[in-house]
Amino acid sequence: MKKLLTTGLLFILLAGFANADTDKTSLKDLPFDEVMKMATEKNDAKAQYDLGVRYDRGEGVEQDYAKAREWYEKSAAQGYASAQSNLGVYYDYGTGVEQDYVKAKEWYEKAAAQNDDYAQYNLGILYSEGRGVEKDVSKARELFEKSAKQGLANAQYNLAIMYLQGEGVKKDIVTAKEWLEKAAIQGVPQAQFNLGVMYENGQVVKKDHKKAMEWIEKACKNGVNHPFCN
């Protein structure tokens, strides 16, 4: 491993992404026909969301974003937060539907109001970039913090970057390090890299070359985009 010297921190915010199906009462182990029956005959919002996920990812069915969107819409109309959040992602990135940042914002807001961590994070991205809304880094920071406190790793990393840069909040390297550590433990490579740099340079932590290399090697193995890893 080459010597770090004055390698700097990474300051790029991570982009948005769709909800992971981590619900403890997930229907993913049920047969497709059974879930379809629940969705159609019982108008079950969770089953409708589950069908959306299956078509979205091509799990047990041919991948079909248009059908996924249709099922997300049915579920979202009933107030199911995860479906609202994923529907927001579809409009945000133009997946299975014409790209529309305003509609993305509307769906994210509905889900975020129900404390959906992914929606809070994705809405924060819109505010940080000014897509479909007037750019507002303070609002973005608030949303990242809500999501980060629920344990979403990417939100923890983005919040750390905002504290490092003093963007939307007073610059605070100590708090930044705390959030970087949380994200790094969850496997965010950019957080692992930055934490390693902090240990190498002795920023708010005792300088520790061995620990620095451990974190940076993890980051490189996990695909962080930095010349040091080449």
C-alpha positions in Angstrom: 0.0 0.0 0.0 1.6 3.3 -1.1 2.2 6.1 1.4 -0.8 8.4 1.8 1.2 11.7 2.3 -1.3 14.5 2.0 -4.2 12.6 0.4 -7.3 14.7 0.9 -10.9 13.9 1.9 -13.7 13.1 -0.5 -16.4 15.7 -0.5 -18.9 14.4 -3.1 -22.4 13.7 -1.8 -23.9 10.3 -2.6 -26.9 10.2 -5.0 -30.4 8.9 -4.3 -31.7 5.3 -4.5 -34.8 3.2 -4.0 -36.1 1.6 -0.8 -34.6 -1.7 0.2 -37.3 -4.2 1.0 -36.2 -4.7 4.6 -39.7 -4.9 6.2 -39.8 -7.6 8.8 -43.2 -8.6 7.5 -42.0 -8.8 3.9 -44.1 -10.9 1.5 -41.2 -11.9 -0.7 -41.3 -15.5 0.5 -44.9 -15.9 -0.6 -45.8 -17.3 -4.0 -46.5 -14.8 -6.7 -50.0 -16.0 -7.3 -50.8 -15.6 -3.6 -49.5 -12.1 -3.4 -51.4 -11.2 -6.6 -54.6 -12.4 -5.1 -54.0 -10.3 -2.0 -53.3 -7.3 -4.1 -56.3 -7.6 -6.4 -59.0 -9.2 -4.4 -58.2 -7.7 -1.0 -56.7 -4.4 -2.3 -53.8 -5.0 0.1 -51.4 -2.1 -0.1 -48.4 -4.1 1.1 -49.1 -6.8 -1.4 -49.4 -4.2 -4.2 -46.0 -2.8 -3.0 -44.5 -6.3 -3.0 -45.6 -6.8 -6.6 -44.1 -3.5 -7.5 -40.8 -4.6 -6.1 -40.9 -7.9 -7.9 -41.5 -6.3 -11.3 -39.0 -3.6 -10.4 -36.2 -6.1 -9.8 -37.3 -8.9 -12.0 -37.7 -11.3 -9.0 -39.7 -14.3 -10.1 -41.2 -12.3 -13.0 -39.8 -10.6 -16.1 -38.5 -7.2 -15.2 -41.1 -4.6 -16.2 -40.8 -1.0 -14.9 -44.2 0.0 -16.3 -45.9 -2.7 -14.3 -43.8 -2.0 -11.2 -44.9 1.7 -11.4 -48.6 0.7 -11.7 -48.4 -1.4 -8.6 -46.5 1.2 -6.7 -49.2 3.7 -7.7 -52.0 1.5 -6.3 -50.1 1.0 -3.1 -49.0 4.6 -2.8 -52.6 5.8 -3.3 -53.5 3.9 -0.2 -50.8 5.7 1.7 -48.1 3.0 1.8 -44.9 4.9 2.5 -42.4 2.6 0.8 -44.4 2.6 -2.4 -44.7 6.4 -2.2 -40.9 6.6 -1.8 -40.2 4.2 -4.7 -42.7 6.0 -6.9 -40.8 9.2 -6.1 -37.6 7.5 -7.3 -39.3 6.5 -10.6 -40.3 10.1 -11.3 -36.9 11.3 -10.1 -34.9 9.2 -12.6 -37.5 8.7 -15.3 -37.9 5.0 -14.7 -41.0 3.5 -16.3 -42.4 7.1 -16.5 -41.5 10.5 -17.9 -39.0 12.2 -15.6 -40.7 14.8 -13.4 -38.8 16.3 -10.4 -41.9 18.0 -9.1 -43.9 14.8 -8.9 -40.8 13.1 -7.4 -40.8 15.7 -4.7 -44.5 15.3 -4.0 -44.2 11.5 -3.5 -41.0 11.9 -1.4 -42.8 14.4 0.8 -45.7 12.0 1.4 -43.4 9.2 2.4 -41.1 11.4 4.4 -44.1 12.7 6.4 -44.5 9.1 7.5 -40.9 9.0 8.6 -39.7 6.9 5.7 -35.9 7.1 5.9 -35.3 6.6 2.1 -37.7 9.3 1.2 -36.2 11.7 3.7 -32.8 11.0 2.1 -33.9 11.3 -1.5 -35.8 14.5 -0.7 -32.6 15.8 0.8 -30.8 15.1 -2.4 -33.4 17.2 -4.4 -32.9 20.1 -2.0 -29.1 19.8 -2.1 -29.1 19.9 -5.9 -32.1 22.1 -6.5 -34.0 19.6 -8.6 -37.8 20.3 -8.6 -37.3 22.7 -5.7 -35.3 25.8 -4.9 -31.9 24.7 -3.7 -31.8 24.8 0.1 -28.8 23.1 1.7 -30.1 23.8 5.2 -33.3 21.9 4.4 -31.2 19.1 2.8 -29.1 18.8 6.0 -32.3 18.6 8.1 -33.6 15.8 5.9 -30.3 13.9 5.9 -30.2 14.1 9.6 -33.7 12.7 10.1 -32.7 9.8 7.8 -29.3 9.3 9.4 -30.7 9.1 12.8 -32.8 6.2 11.6 -29.6 4.4 10.5 -29.6 5.0 6.7 -25.8 4.8 5.9 -25.8 7.0 2.8 -27.6 9.7 4.8 -25.1 9.4 7.6 -22.3 9.9 5.0 -23.9 12.9 3.4 -24.6 14.5 6.7 -20.9 14.0 7.6 -19.8 15.8 4.4 -22.1 18.7 5.2 -20.5 19.0 8.7 -17.0 18.7 7.1 -17.7 21.5 4.7 -19.9 23.7 6.9 -22.7 23.4 4.3 -26.2 24.0 5.7 -24.7 23.8 9.2 -21.8 25.2 11.2 -18.6 23.4 10.3 -17.9 20.7 12.9 -15.2 18.1 12.2 -15.9 16.2 15.4 -19.5 15.6 14.5 -18.5 14.9 10.9 -16.2 12.1 12.2 -18.9 10.6 14.3 -21.2 10.3 11.3 -18.5 9.1 9.1 -17.7 6.3 11.5 -21.4 5.2 11.6 -21.5 5.1 7.8 -18.1 3.4 7.5 -19.1 0.6 9.8 -22.1 0.0 7.6 -19.8 -0.3 4.6 -20.0 3.0 2.8 -16.7 3.1 0.9 -16.4 6.9 0.8 -16.9 7.1 4.5 -14.3 4.4 5.1 -11.8 6.3 2.9 -12.4 9.6 4.7 -12.2 8.0 8.1 -8.9 6.5 7.1 -7.6 9.9 6.0 -8.6 11.3 9.3 -6.6 8.7 11.1 -3.6 9.2 8.8 -3.6 13.0 9.3 -4.6 12.9 13.0 -7.7 15.0 12.4 -9.9 15.0 15.6 -8.4 11.5 16.3 -5.0 10.3 17.5 -2.9 9.7 14.4 -2.8 6.0 13.7 -1.3 4.9 10.4 -2.3 1.2 10.9 -5.9 2.1 11.5 -5.8 4.5 8.6 -4.6 1.8 6.2 -7.2 -0.7 7.5 -10.1 1.8 6.6 -8.5 2.9 3.3 -7.9 -0.7 2.2 -11.6 -1.5 3.0 -12.6 1.5 1.0 -10.5 0.5 -2.0 -11.8 -3.1 -1.9 -15.4 -1.7 -1.8 -14.8 0.3 -4.9 -14.2 3.9 -3.8 -13.2 6.1 -6.8 -9.9 7.6 -5.8 -6.4 7.6 -7.5 -4.9 6.2 -4.3 -6.7 2.9 -4.9 -5.3 2.5 -8.5 
